[in-house]
Structures are given as structure tokens and as C-alpha cells.
Amino acid sequence: MNAPAPLIAAENPARAEQVALLTQIEQRLRWLSSWTVHNANNLREKRDGLKVGGHQASCASITAVMTALYFHALRPQDKVAVKPHAGPVLHSIHYLLDEQTREKLERFRGLGGVQSYPSRTKDTIPVDFSTGSVGLGVAVTAFSSLVQDYLVAHGKLAEADTGRMIALMGDAELDEGNIYECLIEGYKHDLRNCWWIVDYNRQSLDATTADRMFRRFDDIFETCGWRVVTLKHGRLQREAFKRPGGQALEDWIENCPNADFAVLTYLGGAAWRERLARDLGDANGVAELLATHDDAQLARLMTNLGGHCIETLIDAFDNVTDDRPTLFIAYTVKGYGLPLAGHKDNHSGMMNTTQIEGLRAELGIEPGQEWDKWAGLGDNLAARLEALVKDSPIARKVAEHRAPAIPVPARLPVPEGAVQSTQAAFGRVLFDLAKSDEALADRLVTTAPDVTQTTNLGAFVNQRGLFRRQELADVFQKARIPSAQKWTATTAGQHIELGIAENNFFLLLASLGLAAPHFGTRLLPVGTVYDPFIARGLDALNYGCYQDARFLLVGTPSGITLAGEGGAHQSINTPLIGMGQPGLESFEPAFADEVALLMRWAFAHMQADDGSSVYLRLTTRQIEQQARGNNAWEADALAGAYWLREPVPGSTAAIAYCGAVAPEALSAWEALKDDLPGLGLLAVTSPDRLHRAWSAARAARWNGSARQPSHIETLLGQLAPGAGLVTVLDGSPAALSWLGGVCGQRVSPLGTDRFGQTGDLPDLYRTYRLDAEAIIDAMAELFLN
């Protein structure tokens, strides 16, 4: 629908005053964001010769929207994801609020300065959601709204304290597929309290938006239950439309191609006059209408779109008072108010010195006052603006919460069974927690992209239920049809069901993992996904980790050990993803007691100030469990590796394995131990933690810290300097091949570096050289060469 007609400012003096003041703030934000980018690229010393970058045009197109939102419509409990390229506008807003410093603005995109895109972890201003990877910062707001509903339903958040989750997005973000995956999931879960505001400037990096797409956005969102509010015309245009000739002008604007509108915007008033006279010269009243505007006034009229009209924006925001998800499509001009407005190259372009000086003079800002908040304005007006800013809802926004930690049991029971898989052990640990009265159990929230049963979450869901805001009975259970699944959906449920969309999966994990700072209640999210499909949501996983969201990710089943499923379902590079992903500690246990140990550690680590998310790579392969004489191995396992079979000091050889191939490594060790007395067998539980600690130890010499040997140096230091190492795992051999560089030992790495295929384990392990015979051959090769 179109926005309702606004109040006429002349009939409401208080509103007129507010609109006038907000218009001044909008101009100030446009200036500060433009100057911040100009300073970084043209005034600050450049030592590397590279363009610093920034997006003046993208900032200018959304300053009015952000002014109306932040200084009028936003409530203290609302949360906003700002479009990435509008980062300088966000920082300028907080500069006006005295929450950002000039020094950091001057160092925009420099070390210690304002980040290129809003960042929860790198910027010092309050940032609700990091943005940067296009589309993800939009979709995450929908899942944060779902998390808010979860907390309300569980009695952890009062309905009165709920806020709107708001995304400010560029129209090019509507091209991102994850937007529409999110829409579908939101519809299933009855999404509410979510606003998406589109900066509809119709220009992206490479092209002008296709004209035929606009009506499709309406259709798509309305079909998914959203209200669509279109803000196409500002007050000046609407008033002009009421005059003789106005209807013809309105029809022309409605049908003007996006590319033509952009060209005419750039060319200015004379070009507008010539084109309109040519196209509408015979229409009644048009000539007279045009004659009442000089060129500058005509250019202002034709670019007076809804997204640049403060009055139109605040009325539209005020008129949405319910919790229905709402899409505001705010028509804008890219580069509005700047000399590069409408130019096809303005996405990455920026004003030259002459142009920025012209803008400065236009705003009455004296040289040397460019960073002054209210430069060029009289003391009276500056005082009124300062008062409006100080009294705005955003100025009363409370600091993010520091939720207390949830107690974690000293130990989690180890699942019983002489033969087990790590995936089954994981499911059993969760099930035992679900049955317990531990405080931890009540804060667990599980989710999976339609693989709940096949990743061993079923027992937990049977015990704790599905979460739905509206109760949903299990009709199979009511019909007395036997089933292992007893999944009644209620507001008390602790499993959030998702469809097959890994981006949604990781965004929900990120939103759940931010519940503590966002809403003051700590949740411990656990998400399971088929290990190979981690790659399908990798951008969203990275996005969650970048925000320091805390969750336990379980990738299972994994590797060619998933024999019958073939190459499409067999992961190869996920151990390297686990090693390379910041904000994520990855493990690959082989035995059930390792799983219980690591899960207990994960639940504590997820809550630590210096903690992170955790990734477990598990398997469905059932293997014989190890008898333990004591718990001495546990500390080493948490550090990344322990000797399953201790080498003698100065031993000349060892086998290092990770995960599912433990039986093959043990078999090879048994076969070789007599020929290689003192042969060691190293159980690597985390190549990731080993490598991080080794890198940190090596860095000590450069950062001034005392050099202490890392855990892997201590372990491998028990071997002879020239010892031979055979490394083996069901994944990329590169995950362990680096072990040879720790102490200068020779390495023969085994693993999978090509796509798998169907088969049984003996055939596949033999074909891909993961069996005991391959390990023995690799060891022989080390000593023969």
C-alpha cells in the first residue's frame, strides 16, 4: 500500500518545527558522512598508495531515512541492522550523540578508526548487528525477532519490553537469495515485530535496477504476510500533483524508466525541463506548472521522493503501530544532494575537492569547522538541534546486557556402550541433559535444517518439545500411529524447526547466540547440520562468528566415512574450515568420552568472556571404545591432542590420527609396534587448537612475551628430532600435514583430497588410502627414503 497522506505542516506547528529540525539534522549527517569519506581518501596521508574507499552516494541516499528513524521513530528497545555502505551515517549519528569521537572518524578505514561497515566487535559505538555481507544483516533481524518471541514465550522477556528488529537495506540486497529463504521461514514461524526499510535508489554497482521488478517485490512480500508501504513521492511532489497539469506529471513519473530518471537527475533542472516539455508539452496545465519553477526548484521537485521527505517518513513510521512485519520501500536518489547524484558510476565514486568545497560552502560551513557538529548554524538553531538529539529515543538506548553465566556441571555423563559412534554419543549426552533438572538444560535451544532425526537430536526433542508460538498437536500421536517422534509443538518447546536452508540455520544460530547481549537472557544454542553442507551456509557462519555470537555447531555425519551417500554428501575440506574460521573452536573426537568432555567444555567456553562458538565434526561410524585407566588424558584432549599410546622418549616414529579413522590407526600401531619399539599413537582431537596455540607461541618473539612451548611442541618434543610421522584423518590431509613443521620431523600425510564415491568402508578406505595398510605403507616409505 502507499503511505497515507501526511499532516500538512502548516496545520500543525509542532510537527512543522520537528520536520524543520530533522531536515537540518539530515543535512548534517549527509555532510559528516561525506566529509569522513573525503578526509580518508584525500586529506589523510596515504602510505600504501591504495584507495581507501567509502560510499558517499550510498550514504546520501539514506540520510533522511536514518534521520527519521533514529531521531523520531526508534524506541530504546528497538534494534537496527544498518546497510553496510551507510556505516559513515551511523557513525555520524553517534557523533551527534557524543558516542563517537572525531579522532575515530578521522581514522575511518584506518587502524583503530571507524570500520568500513558497522561491526559489533570492532567499532566502539553501539552496533546491534554487524553488516557487510550483503543480505545477511537484513535476514538476521527476522531471526532475532523469532528469538525475542522465544524468550517471551519462555517467560524470560516481558512483552512490554519487546522491540522491533529493523533492517536498513539497499535495494540491490533484494537480489540476494537468502532474503527469500528468510521470508519463507518467517512466514512459517508467524514473524512479527520486524521492519525492513529499502533504500530504493534503483542503482547498484554495475547497473540500474530493472523497472519490471518493483511490483514483484510487493507481490512476494505480501504473499509472505508482510505489509508493504511504498513511499514514492515527497510532500512537494504530492502538492504539485494537485495543481493543473499535476496528474500528467504524476503519470509521467510513474512510468519513467529508472535509468532515464537517474540520467535526468544527474543533468539537473534544465534537462528535466526540456524532457518534460517534450513529453508533456501538450498536456493541459503542464507548461504553467513548469513555469512556476526555476531550474533549481524543478530539480528539487523532481527528486523530492518519499525517501528524502522527512515529513513523509515520520508519518509513515508513526502509522505502523501493530506488530505485523512491514516492508517500507522508500524511493530515493543515489547521491541525493551531492554533485554526483544519479550518475551511473557514483557507487564507488566520490566528490573531488572542488565538489566537496562547494557542498561545504552551500551549507555555510567555514574552512576548519568541517568536524563541528553544528557549524554554519546560529547558536539558537544549534541549541534546538542539540536538545532534539539529546531527547531522542536513541539517546536513551540502554547499554547491552551482561547476562550471568549458566552453571555447567563439572562433568557430563559418558554414554554407556562398548561400541558407539560420536554422533550417537552426542545425541545421548543431550538427551541425558534434557531429562535432568540442570539449569543448563533449560537454556539449551536446538535447531537443524530439516535433519533433526538424522543428526540424533530426536531424543532431545521428544523430551523438550518443539517451539511454536501457537500450539501444534502431533496428529500422528493423536491418531495412535506408532512413531519414534513425539514432537508436540508448544510455547515451552526448546527445538526450533527449520527448512532446508543453511543460511537460515546459521543466522538463527547467530541470533540465538546473541540473546545474552541483545535481550539479557543467555541461551546455549546447539545446531546440527550434515557436515558437507556447512559450506552451503559458510558466509552466514562467518557472519555469526564475526559478531561474536556463541553457539555449538555439530557437523554430522562427515567425510567419506558416510560411505553409501556418495561424493555429494561426503565432506573433505571442513577440517580446514574449522581451522581457518575465527571465532570458532573446532574439534573432531573419536570416542564417546571425548564427546562428553568436549561438550561440557563447549558449554562453558561459549559463556566465557574470551570464549567463542564451538564446532564438533562427528560421524555415524560405530567404533570400539577405549578403556581409560584415569582422567589424565582429558586436559591434553581439550588442548587438542593426547597420546593414546605413549612413545618412549626419543622415539623415531609416531602415528597421528583424527576422528573416525581411530580403528585403522590403532590397527596400524599394533602391526608396527614390534618393528618400531616405542612407537607413539597421537589422538588429535583438535587440529585447530593445536595450530592456534603453536602460532601464538611462535608469535611471542615478536610481541615481547616470554616464549613458552605450545602443547603440540611439548607432545612432539618427546620424539626424536628426525622422527617419522604418519598423519591420517577423513578429510583434507593439510589439516595435519603441518605437524612436521613443529619440530622439524618428517611427515607422510594421509587423507582425502578428491571427491568421494559410493561404496562400503573397507573399499573406500582402501581406495582413498585411509586403511591400516596405507598407514603401514606410509610409515615404511618414511624409513626407506
N, C-alpha and C positions, 0 to 999 in steps of 0.2 A: 504494500500500500504506500501511497505518498504521504509525506508528513502533513499533519493538519496545519491550517493557516496559523501563523504566529500572531501573538498580540501585537498590535500596532504600537510602536514605541511611543508615539506622541500621546497615546491614550493612557499610558502607564509610565509616569515619570521615573519611578524607581527602577523599572525594567530598562528604560532608556539610559539611565545612569549606569546601570550594570553593564549593558551592552557596550556603551562607550568606553568604560574602563577595561572590559575584557578585550575590546578591539585594540586598545593601547598595549595590553599585555601580549596579544598575538603578534603585533608588530615587533615588540621587544624580543620575543622568542625567535622570530624569523631572523632578526639581526644577530642575536647572540649565537645562534646555531651556524649562521653563515660566516660570522667572524671567526668562530672557533675553527672551522674548516680552513678558512683563508689563512689564518695565522699559522696553522700547522704546515700548510703547503707553500706559503710564500714569504713568511716573515721569520719563522724559526729556522735556525741553522740546520742544513742538511749535510750529513757526513757520509751517506752512502749513495747519494745521487738518485735514490728511488722516490717515486711519487708517494706521498703519504696517503692521499686519498680522503674520501669523505663524500657526502652526498647532499650538497646544498639544495638541489632541486627537490629531492625526495623529502627533505626536511620542510621546505617551504610549502609543499602541497598539504601538509598535515598539521601545521601550527595552529590553525583555527580549531580544528577538531580537538587537539590536545588541550588547547586553552579552555574550551567549553567543558571538556571532560574534567580536567584536573582542578580547575578553579571554580567550577559550578556543580557539576553532576556527581562527581566521585564522592563516595562515602568512605569514612575511615576504614571500614572492614572490607571494602572492595579491593580486588587485586587485578593488576593490569600487566599484560604482555605487550610491550611496545614493538612496533615493526622495527626490524634491525637497523634500517638506514635512517630512522628517526632518532637514533641514540643521542645525537647532539641536542635535539629538542628536549629530551627527557632530562639531560644534564643541565640544560639552561633553566628548566623549571625548578630543579633543586638548587640551582644557583640563586634564583629569586627567593627561594625559601631559606637561604643561608645554610643549606645542607651540602653544597658543593663549593669548592674553592676555585678561585681564579687560577691558582697555580696548576691545578689538575686540568682545567680547561685549556690552559696554555700548553700543556703536555699531551693534548689529545692525540691518541695513537702513538704516544711515546712511552718509554718505560716509566712506570709509576703514575702515568696520567690516565685520563678517561679512555676506556676501552672503545674499540671500533664499534661494537654492538653491545647493548645492555647485558651486563654479566652479574649474576648473583654473587659470584665468588671473587671476581677481580675488581669490580667497582666498589667504591666506598659509600655511595648513596644507596638508599633503599631500592632494591630491584626485586620485584616479586617473582618474575620469570626471566631467565636468560633467553635471549633470542639471537638468531644468527643463521641457523639452518632453516631455510625458507619453509614455512608452513607448520613446522613443529611447535613454534611458540604460539601459534593460533590454536591448534588442536589440543595442546596441553591444558588450556583453560577449561575445555569441556570435561576432561577427566578430573581436574581439580574441583569442578562443581560436583561431580559424582562422589569424590572423596568427602566433600563437605556434607553431602546428603548422608553418606555412610556414618559420619560422626554424629550427625543429628539423630539418626535412627538408633544409634547405639548409646544415646544419652551423654555423649562427650562434647556436644556443642549445642547451645541454645538456638532455637530457630531465630530468635531476635538478633542474634549475633552473626547470622549468615550474611555473606556479601555476594556481590556479583563478580563473576570471573570474566574479565573483559580482555579481548584481543584487538589491538590496532594493527591492521594488516594492509599491505599494498595489494592492489588488485591482481598483480601477477602471481601472488601467493594462491589465488583461486585456481591456478593451473596445477597445483600440487595434489597428487593423488591421495596423500594421507589426509587431506581435508575431507574428502568424501568418504573415506573409510571411517573417519571420526563421526561424520554426520549420521551414518547408519548405526553405529554403536550408541550414539547419543539418543537416537530415536528409540532403540530397544530399551534403554535404561531410563526413559522419560526425563531427559535432560531438562534442567531448569536453571534459573539464575546465571545465564550466560549471555553476554553481548559480544558480537563480533562487529567491528566498525571498519568498513572497507574504505580506504583512501582510493577512490575510483578515478584516478588521473588518466587512466587508459594509455599509459606509456610505460613500457618495460625497457630492459637493457637493449634488446635487439629490435623491438617492433612496437607498433601501436596496436592496442587491443582490438580484436575483431569485433565489428559492430554487431554482428548477429548473436554474440554471446550473452549480451546483457539480460535479455528476457529469460534465457535458460537458467541463470543464477536464481532468479525469482522462483521459477518452477521447481528447481532442485531443492532449495531450502524450504519452501512452503510444503512440498511433499513430505519432508522430514519433520514437519511440525513446527517450523520456525515462523515467527512473524518477520516480514520483510518491510522495512521502512526506507523509502527512496527519497533522498534529499538532493534533488536535481537543480532546483532554482533557488537563488537567494532572494531577499526581500526586494532589491532593486528590480530584478527581472520580473517578479510577480506583479509589482506595481506597474511596470511597463506593459505587461500583458493586458492590463485592464483598460489601457488607453486605445484610441483609434489606431488601427494597424498592429496592435499588440498580439492579436490572435495569429496573424500571419507570421509575426516574428517568433512566437512560441512554436508554431508548427515547423518553421524552418530549423530552429534549434533542435527540436525533437528528431528531425530527420537528417541533421548534419552528420556526415561521416566523422568518426573520431580523428582520422588523420587530417582532414580539412580543418577541423576545429583547432587542432594543435598548430597547424601552419599559420592560420589567421591570428591566433593568439600571439605567436612569435612576431609576426609582421606588424601588428598593432592597429590602432584606430583607423588610419586611412585605408588599410587593407580591408578591415571589417566593413567600412562604409562603401567601398567600391563593390565588394561581393554582395552585400545585402541589397544595394541599389540595383545591381544587375539581376539578382534572383527574385527580388520582391518589388521592383520599381513600379509595377502596375497595380500592386495591391493597395486597396483603399487605406489611407492614413499612414502608410509606412514612410513616405518621404517626409511628412511633417514630424513623425516620431523621430526620425534620424536627425532632422534639422535642429531639434531641441538639445542635441548632444554635440559638443565638440569632440575632436578625435580622442582625447584622453578620457572624456566621460563615456564615450561609446565603448572604448576598450574596457573600461571598468564595468560597464553594464553587461557586456557580453561574457565577461569572465566572472560575473557575480553568481557563481554556482553555490549550491546548498552547502557544500563542504567548506566554503570560505565565509559564510554568513553566520556570525556569532548568534544572532537572534534566532535564525532558523535552527541552528544546532541545539541551543539550550532548550528551546521549546520542544524539539523532537525528543531529547533526553528526558525532559520533565513529563512528557505524555506517556512514557512507558513506566508504569508503576507496578505491574504484576511480575511474576517470576517466569513467564514464558520466554524461551530463548529467542533472541532478537538479532536480526542482521540489519545493520544500518548501512546503506550504500550511499556514501557521501561523494557526490560528483565534485571533482577538484581539477585544478590545473597544475601539472607538474612544473615546479619552479615558480609558483604564483608569487607575484610581487617582486620578482627578480628579472634582470635583463635577459636571462636565458629561458624564460617561461615558454613552454610549448615546443622548444627546439628538440628535434629528434635525438640529438646527441647529449641531452642535458643530464642523463642518468649519472654518468661518471664525470661530466664536465663541471667546471666551476668558474666563478667570476674571475676576470682578470683584475689587476689593480685599479684600473680606471673605473671599471664597473662597480667594484666594492666601495670605492671612494664616492661614486655617485649615489649609491644607496645610503652611505653614511651621511652625506650632505642632505639627502632627501628627508632623513629622519631627524636632522638638526643636531647630530652628534659631533662635537668638536674633536679635532685630532688630539689623541692622548686620552680621550674619555671612552674609548671603544669598549672597555670592560665595565664601565659604570652601569649599574643596573637601570637607572632611570635618566641617563644622560640625554640632554636635549629637551627635557620636560621641566616645566616650572615646579617650584617647591611644593605648591599646593597640590598639583596633579600627582606628583611623585608620592606625596604623603597619602593621598587617597588610594593610590595603587598599592603602596606598601601595606596599608590597612586591609585592603581586599585580600592580598596574598596571605597575610598573617591570619586572617579569619576564615580562610578557605578550608573545606573539609580535609583536603590532603595535608594541610599543616597540622591537623590533629591526628593523623595516622599514627597508630601505636607501633612501637618497635616490634620486630619479630620476636616470637616466643622462644624461651629456652625451656623446653619441656623436660621434666625429670626423667631419668633413665628408668627403664622397667627391669626389675631384678631378673637375673638369669640364673637358673640352677647351677650349682657347682659342677654337676655332671649330668649329661643326658643318658638314659639307659641305652646300652648297646643291644640292638635286636638279637634275639637268640636264633641259632641255626648254624649248623656246620658248613652248609653251602648256601651262599647268598649272593645277590647282585647289589651293587651300590645303589641302583635306583630303588630296589625294593627296601633296602635299609633306610633310605631317605624317607620313603612313604611311611614306614613303620615308626620312625622317630617322630614324625609329625602326628601320626595317629595317637601315639602314646601321650604326646603333649595335649592333643585335643581332648583326651579322656581325663586329663589331670585338672587340678584346681590351681595350677600355677598362674600367677599374674601374666606371665609371658604368653600363655595360651590365649588369653582374651584379647591380646593385641596383635596376634597373627592375622594377616589377611592374605589369602591365597588367590591366585589368578592364573589363567592359562588360555592361549588362543585355540580353544576347542580341542585341547589334548589333555584334559583333566584326568580321564581314566587311564590313558596310555602312558602317563608320566607319574603314576602312583599317588595322585592327590585324592583319589576317590574315597579312601577311608576317612581322611580328614573331613571331606565334605559331608559324608554320611553322619559324622559326629557333630559337626558345627553348622552345617547347612549353607545354602546359597543365600546371597544377599539380594533382596529386591525391596524397593520402597512400597510396592503393592504385593501383598502375599499371593503366592502362586502355588497351588497344591500340586503334588505329584499324582497325575491322573492314573498312571500305571499302578501306583501303590493303592489308590482308592479302588481300582478295579481288581485288586488282589492278584495282579500278574507278578510272578516272582522276578526279582531283579536284584543284582548286587548294588545298584544305585538307589539310595533312598534320599533323594535330593529335594527336600522341601525348601521352597524359596520364601524367606520371611525377612523382616527388617532386622532380625537378630543374626542373620547368616553372616558367615565370615569368608565366603568364597565369592568372588565377582567373576561371573561367566563372561567370556569374550568370544567373538567370532574369529575366524582365521585371518588375522591381520596383525602381523608382528609389530608394525609401527604403533598401533593402538595398545598392544601389550606392553611395550616398553614405555610409552607415555603414561599409561596407568601406573606402572611401577614407579615412575619418576614422581607422579603426583602423590601416590601413597607415601613414597619415601620423603616427601616434603611436608607431610602432615604436621610434624612437630613444629617447625618454624612458622608454617602458614596458619595453623589452627590451634596450636598449643597442646595437642594430644599426639603422643608418639604412637605410631603404628609400625609393625615389623612385617613388611610385605615379602611374600615368597612367591615367585613366579616360575613356572616351568614351561619349557618350550623344547621342541625337538632340536637337538644341538646344531644340525646343519642349517637350521632356519634362523639362528642368531644373526647370520649375515643379512637376512632379509630386513631386519629391523636395526641394523648396525648404526645408522645415523641417529635414530631415536635413542638407542642405548648410549651412544656417545653424548647425546644431548642431556640425558638424565644424569650421567656421571659428571658432566661439566657443571651442572647445577649443585653438585654435592648431594643429590638425592641418595637415600640409603635403602637398599633392598637386597634380598638374596635371590640371585638368578640361578636356576638349575637347568642346565642344558643336557637333555637326556632323551633317548639313547644317542650314542655318539660313535663316530668312526666306522671303519669297515667291519667292526665287531657287530654292527647292525646288519648282519650278513645277507639275509634274504631280501632286504629292501632295495638293494642295488645302489649304484653310484649317486643317484639324485638325492638319496637320503643318508648318505654316509659323509660325515664331516671330516675335513682334512686340516683346515687352517685355523680352526677355533682355538687350539692351544696358543697360537701366535696372537690371536685377537685378545685372549686373556692376558698375555704378557704385555701387549702393547697398549692396552686401554688404561689411561689414567683414571683414578678414582674407582678402580675395580681390582680387588684381590682375587686371583683365580687359583683353584685347586683341582686336582684330579686324583681322588682317593681310589684305592683298590679294594679295601676291606671295610666291613660294616662298622668296626670300632673306629676306623679313621673317619667315617662319615659322621658318626655321633659326636666325635671330638671336634670336627671341623664345623658342624652346625652349631654346636654350643659356642664355639669361638666366634662364629659369624654373628650370632645374635647379640653378643657383647660388642663386637667390633663395629657393627652397624650403628651403635649408640655412642661410641667414643667420640670425644672432641676431635681427635685426629684419625677417626675411622673412615670407612668408605663402604661402598657396596661390595658384595662378595659373589663370586661365580663358582659353582661346582659343576664340573664336567663328569657326568655319570654314565653308567652302562647297564644294559639288561643282562649281561653275561653273568651267570652264576658260577662262582669260584669257591674253592675250599678256603675256609677262614684260617687264620693263623692263631696258634696258641701263644699267649703272652705270659711271660714269667712275672712281669711287673709293668709299671706305667712309665718307666724311664724313657721310652721311645717317644712319648707324647709331645714333649717340649720341642724336640727336633722335628717331629712331623709338622707341628704348627709353624716352625721356621722354614719348612719347605722340603726337608729330606731327613731320613734316618737310615742307619744301617740295619737292614733286615737280617743280614748275615755280616757280622763284624769282620773286617780284614785284619790280618796280622800287621803290626807296624812295619812299614816299608814294603808292603805287598806290591807285586808287579802288575796286578790286574784287578779289575772290578767290572761288574755289570751294573748299569744304572737303568732302571725301568720306571715307567709312569703308568698308572691306571690299569686298564683291562688286561694288559699283557703280563701281569704278575705271574700267572702259572707258567708261561713259556720262559720267563726269566729264571724262575725257581728251578725249572726242569734243566735249563742250560747250566745253571750253577751246580746242580747235583752232578751233571755229567762232566764238568770241568774241574771240580774242586780237588780231585786227586792229582790231576796233571798240573794244576796251578795252586799249590798249597797256599793257604791264607787268602784265597780269592774272596773279594768282598761283593756283597749284593746290596746296592743302594736303592732304597724305596724313595722315589721322588714324588712328593705329594703336591708340590707347587713349584714348577719351573719359574713362575712369575716372581714369587717371593725370594727365591734364591738369587735370581738375576738382579732384582731391585737392590737387595742387600749388598751384593757384590759390587754393583755400580756405585752405591753410596760409599762403600769402603774405599774404593779407588778414588772417589772424588775428594776424600778427606785431605789429600795432599794439596789440593787447590783451594779449599775453603778454610784452611787453617785448623781443622780438627785433628785430634790425635788419630793416627792410623791404627784401626783395630781390624783384625782379620774377620771377614764375613763368615757366615755359617757354612757356606759351601767350601770356602778355603780351609776351614777347620776340618771338615769331613774329608775332603780330598787330600789334605795335608798328611793324612795317615798313610797314604800310598807313596810309593817311590816316585821321585820327580819324573822319571820317564815311563811310568806305568801306562799300560794299555787300558782304555775304557771303551766298552761297547754300550752305547745308549740305545734304548728302544722304547717306543710308545706308538699307540694307534693314533697317529696324527703326523703333522709335519716334523721330519727329523730335525729341523732347525731349532725346535723348541728345547732340545737337549744337546745338540752338537757343540754349543758354545762351552760346555763343561771342560773341554780340553784346554781352553784358554785360561782357565783359572790358575792352574799350577803348571802349565806347560806340558800336559800329558797327551799322549796320542789317542785319537778318538776314531772309532768306526761307528757312525750314526745309522741307526735303522729307524724306519718309519714309513709313512705313506706320503708320497708327493705327486700322485696322479689319481685320477678318478677311479673309484672302486667299481665293482660289478656284483652281480648276484652270485651266490654260492654258499657253501657251509663254511664254518670257521676253519677247519683244517685246510680246505682248499685255498681260501682267501689268505690266511696267514702264511701259507707256503708261497703263494703267488706273489704276495707283496712283501715277503721276507720279514715276517714278524714271528715266525715259529722258533722253537728251540734250536732247530738245526741251523737256521740262519744266524742266530746269536753265536752258536759254536763256530760256524764258518767265519764270522766277522772277527771273533777273537783270534782264531788261527791266523787270519790274514794280518792282524796287527803284529804277530810274533814272527811271521815268515818274511815280512818286508823289512 
